[in-house]
Amino acid sequence: MLGPVILAASRSDKMRRFISAAPGTKQVVDRFIAGETVDQVVPIVVDAAGKGLEVTLDVVGEDITTPAQAEAARDAYLELIERLKVLDLGPRAEMSVKLSMFGQALEGGHELALANVRPVVEAADAIGTTVTLDAEDHTTLDSMFAIHEELRKDFPQTGCVIQSYLFRTEADARRLAAAGSRVRIVKGAYKEPASVAYQDKAEIDKAYVRITRILMEGEGYPMIGSHDPRLIAIAQELGRQAGRKLDEYEFQMLYGIRSEEHVRLAAEGHRMRVYTAYGTDWYGYFMRRLAEKPANLLFFGRSILTKG
C-alpha cells in the first residue's frame, strides 16, 4: 500500500529535502499550488473571476503542534481576507479551512479550534463571503460538525464537507440537508479502516450517488466535489430531477486539474468553484494529497505532459 509510505515521507525532513531538490518537482508544485504568498494568489482569483469561475482558498499547512502555530494559521487567513476586501473580491472567493490547522488536535483542541476559526468566519462574512470546514479523518468529524453547528448560529452560510466512503455519511447528509446548510460532497481519501468506511471504489461511488441525491432533494446548497465525468453527469441529472436551477448547486474541482472542464461547466451556466491551495508549506500539502490517493501520482505526471 503506497498511502502509508507516502504519508510517512510527508513527515521526513530527509525526504522533504530530497523531493524538493528532485528534477521536475517544482514544475509539478507550480502547477497544483497557486503560489506561496497572498500576492501570488490574488491574480489567480482575478483571472478566475474573468473566466466566470469562483474559488475557495486554502492556506496550506501541516503538523500544528503549538497554540502559537494555530494562531499563525488564523492570522494567515485574516491577512487573505483583508486583501480580498481591499480588492472587492469577497463575492468571488470563499475560504476552506482544516480545523487541525487551528489547533483541533492539541490539548483542549475543540475549544481552541473554535476560538481560532470564529474570527476568520466573522471576517469572511463582513466582506460578503464565507468559510467551509474541510473534513479530515473520521476521528475528527464529531468535533468538526459540532463547531460547524455552533458557527452556523451566527453565520448560517458556513459550509462543511462530507465524505461518501464513510458509513456514517448518509445519515449526516440527511441531517445537514434538512438544516439548509452548504455541504460539499467528496469521495474521501484518508486511509480509513473497514469498520467505518467502504474499501471498494464501486461501493464508494454508489454511496456518492446516494448522498448526492439526498443533498439535491434537501433544503441545503450542494457542492459537488469531483473530477469524475460520470459523477458530474449524474449530479447534473439529479439536480434536474430535484427541480434545481443551475445556480442552486455548484461543482468544485482542484486548481490545476481539468482546467478546461472548469470553464466548460461555467459556460453552461453552472456555478464552478476552483479549490486553490497556496502557502509556503507546499511539501506537506503535496505529499498529503498523494498519500490520500496514490493514483494521483499518475494523474500529476500526465498533467505535466498534457498541460491541460
Solvent accessible surface area in square Angstrom, and as a share of the most:
residue,aa,sasa,rsa
1,M,183,0.82
2,L,101,0.50
3,G,11,0.10
4,P,57,0.36
5,V,98,0.56
6,I,16,0.08
7,L,66,0.33
8,A,66,0.51
9,A,14,0.11
10,S,12,0.08
11,R,146,0.53
12,S,33,0.21
13,D,97,0.50
14,K,151,0.64
15,M,68,0.30
16,R,89,0.32
17,R,154,0.56
18,F,136,0.57
19,I,27,0.14
20,S,53,0.34
21,A,86,0.66
22,A,31,0.24
23,P,136,0.86
24,G,42,0.41
25,T,14,0.08
26,K,145,0.61
27,Q,85,0.38
28,V,16,0.09
29,V,11,0.06
30,D,76,0.39
31,R,55,0.20
32,F,13,0.05
33,I,8,0.04
34,A,12,0.09
35,G,15,0.15
36,E,82,0.37
37,T,63,0.37
38,V,10,0.06
39,D,91,0.47
40,Q,95,0.42
41,V,0,0.00
42,V,13,0.07
43,P,78,0.49
44,I,37,0.19
45,V,1,0.01
46,V,78,0.45
47,D,78,0.41
48,A,8,0.06
49,A,30,0.24
50,G,72,0.69
51,K,105,0.45
52,G,43,0.41
53,L,8,0.04
54,E,19,0.09
55,V,2,0.01
56,T,0,0.00
57,L,0,0.00
58,D,4,0.02
59,V,14,0.08
60,V,11,0.06
61,G,16,0.15
62,E,38,0.17
63,D,68,0.35
64,I,32,0.16
65,T,91,0.53
66,T,55,0.32
67,P,74,0.47
68,A,68,0.53
69,Q,77,0.34
70,A,0,0.00
71,E,72,0.32
72,A,60,0.46
73,A,6,0.05
74,R,58,0.21
75,D,67,0.35
76,A,30,0.23
77,Y,0,0.00
78,L,56,0.28
79,E,99,0.44
80,L,0,0.00
81,I,5,0.03
82,E,93,0.42
83,R,78,0.28
84,L,0,0.00
85,K,121,0.51
86,V,105,0.61
87,L,83,0.41
88,D,115,0.60
89,L,17,0.09
90,G,2,0.02
91,P,90,0.56
92,R,74,0.27
93,A,1,0.01
94,E,3,0.01
95,M,0,0.00
96,S,0,0.00
97,V,0,0.00
98,K,35,0.15
99,L,2,0.01
100,S,37,0.24
101,M,13,0.06
102,F,0,0.00
103,G,0,0.00
104,Q,24,0.10
105,A,90,0.70
106,L,37,0.18
107,E,175,0.79
108,G,46,0.45
109,G,5,0.05
110,H,63,0.28
111,E,113,0.51
112,L,40,0.20
113,A,0,0.00
114,L,35,0.18
115,A,64,0.49
116,N,5,0.03
117,V,0,0.00
118,R,58,0.21
119,P,45,0.28
120,V,0,0.00
121,V,2,0.01
122,E,77,0.34
123,A,27,0.21
124,A,0,0.00
125,D,78,0.40
126,A,86,0.67
127,I,25,0.13
128,G,56,0.53
129,T,20,0.12
130,T,18,0.10
131,V,0,0.00
132,T,0,0.00
133,L,0,0.00
134,D,9,0.05
135,A,10,0.08
136,E,21,0.09
137,D,47,0.24
138,H,55,0.25
139,T,102,0.59
140,T,30,0.17
141,L,5,0.02
142,D,101,0.53
143,S,27,0.17
144,M,3,0.01
145,F,14,0.06
146,A,47,0.36
147,I,0,0.00
148,H,4,0.02
149,E,109,0.49
150,E,59,0.26
151,L,0,0.00
152,R,46,0.17
153,K,141,0.60
154,D,90,0.46
155,F,33,0.14
156,P,71,0.45
157,Q,106,0.47
158,T,0,0.00
159,G,0,0.00
160,C,0,0.00
161,V,6,0.03
162,I,3,0.02
163,Q,4,0.02
164,S,0,0.00
165,Y,12,0.04
166,L,4,0.02
167,F,97,0.40
168,R,83,0.30
169,T,2,0.01
170,E,38,0.17
171,A,66,0.51
172,D,11,0.06
173,A,0,0.00
174,R,135,0.49
175,R,109,0.40
176,L,5,0.02
177,A,4,0.03
178,A,69,0.53
179,A,54,0.42
180,G,30,0.29
181,S,0,0.00
182,R,16,0.06
183,V,1,0.01
184,R,12,0.04
185,I,0,0.00
186,V,37,0.21
187,K,40,0.17
188,G,20,0.19
189,A,28,0.22
190,Y,37,0.14
191,K,139,0.59
192,E,13,0.06
193,P,66,0.42
194,A,70,0.54
195,S,90,0.58
196,V,40,0.23
197,A,2,0.01
198,Y,56,0.21
199,Q,113,0.50
200,D,76,0.39
201,K,121,0.51
202,A,54,0.42
203,E,63,0.28
204,I,23,0.12
205,D,7,0.04
206,K,111,0.47
207,A,1,0.01
208,Y,2,0.01
209,V,33,0.19
210,R,91,0.33
211,I,1,0.00
212,T,2,0.01
213,R,101,0.37
214,I,29,0.15
215,L,4,0.02
216,M,3,0.01
217,E,113,0.51
218,G,25,0.24
219,E,138,0.62
220,G,9,0.08
221,Y,37,0.14
222,P,1,0.01
223,M,0,0.00
224,I,0,0.00
225,G,13,0.12
226,S,10,0.07
227,H,47,0.21
228,D,33,0.17
229,P,83,0.52
230,R,125,0.46
231,L,2,0.01
232,I,4,0.02
233,A,54,0.42
234,I,48,0.24
235,A,1,0.01
236,Q,26,0.11
237,E,70,0.31
238,L,7,0.04
239,G,1,0.01
240,R,154,0.56
241,Q,111,0.49
242,A,38,0.30
243,G,63,0.60
244,R,36,0.13
245,K,141,0.60
246,L,71,0.35
247,D,87,0.45
248,E,65,0.29
249,Y,3,0.01
250,E,1,0.00
251,F,0,0.00
252,Q,5,0.02
253,M,3,0.01
254,L,28,0.14
255,Y,52,0.20
256,G,9,0.09
257,I,3,0.02
258,R,72,0.26
259,S,40,0.26
260,E,136,0.61
261,E,19,0.09
262,H,7,0.03
263,V,63,0.36
264,R,106,0.39
265,L,0,0.00
266,A,18,0.14
267,A,87,0.67
268,E,82,0.37
269,G,42,0.41
270,H,14,0.06
271,R,78,0.29
272,M,1,0.01
273,R,13,0.05
274,V,8,0.05
275,Y,16,0.06
276,T,0,0.00
277,A,2,0.01
278,Y,6,0.02
279,G,5,0.05
280,T,102,0.59
281,D,32,0.17
282,W,43,0.15
283,Y,2,0.01
284,G,2,0.02
285,Y,26,0.10
286,F,19,0.08
287,M,9,0.04
288,R,46,0.17
289,R,50,0.18
290,L,10,0.05
291,A,13,0.10
292,E,30,0.13
293,K,97,0.41
294,P,38,0.24
295,A,66,0.52
296,N,16,0.08
297,L,86,0.43
298,L,121,0.60
299,F,55,0.23
300,F,12,0.05
301,G,33,0.31
302,R,115,0.42
303,S,9,0.06
304,I,34,0.17
305,L,153,0.76
306,T,87,0.51
307,K,137,0.58
308,G,38,0.36
